[in-house]
């Protein structure tokens, strides 16, 4: 089973990379598949790649569902 999670872009780096943050954990990911991502955007992350930009309200709903099933993100 594969899982893609929403994460907030905390920092933009060189070479189409960024640092995302989820629940206090920071991870470097690739933005090579997306254009125009800015700090504060939410992106769907899978295997170290941002696959899609996500509306903040939709990200909040998804993170709430994760919390409800016991996957704490904060």
N, C-alpha and C positions, 0 to 999 in steps of 0.2 A: 504494500500500500504506500502511496506517495502522499505527502502532505506539503502544501504550500501555505505559508502563513503571512499575514500582513505585518509589516514592520515600518516604523517611521524613520525616514532618512535624517540622520543626525549631522552628517558631514559629507561633503563632496571631496573626492580625491582625484588625482591625475589618472589618466588612462582608463576612462569610463568606469571608475570604481567609486564606491561610497561606503560609508559606515552607517549601518542601520542599528536601531536600538529597539529592543523588545523586553520589557520586564527587567530593565537594568542591565541586560546583556547586550554588549556591542559586538558587531560582527562586520567584517569587510565583505562586500559583495560586488558583483559586476553589474554595471548599468548598460552593458554593450547592446542589449536588446531593446532599450528604450531611449527616447530623445526627450530633452526638456525637463528632466527631473530636477527639482530644487529641494533644498533643505526644508524639512517639515512635511514633505509629501509622504503619503503612505504608498508602499509598493508591496505586491505579492512576491514573496521570495521562495524559491525552490532550488535546492542544491547550489546555493551560492549565487544565483542569478535573479535579478528583478525581472519578473515576467510581464507585469502590468502595473499601471498606476491605479490606485484605489481611492475612491471618495472617502473623506474622513469619517462621515457618518456610517458608511458601510464597514469601514475598518473597525469602528467602535462596536458595531453589532456583532461582527465576527469574533472580536476579542472577548466580548461578553459571553458569547456562546462557548468559547473555549473555557472561560472561568466557570461556567455552569456545569461543565462536564469534568471539572477538576484539573484542568490544565491552566495553572496560574501563569499569567503573563505580566503581572505587576507585583 
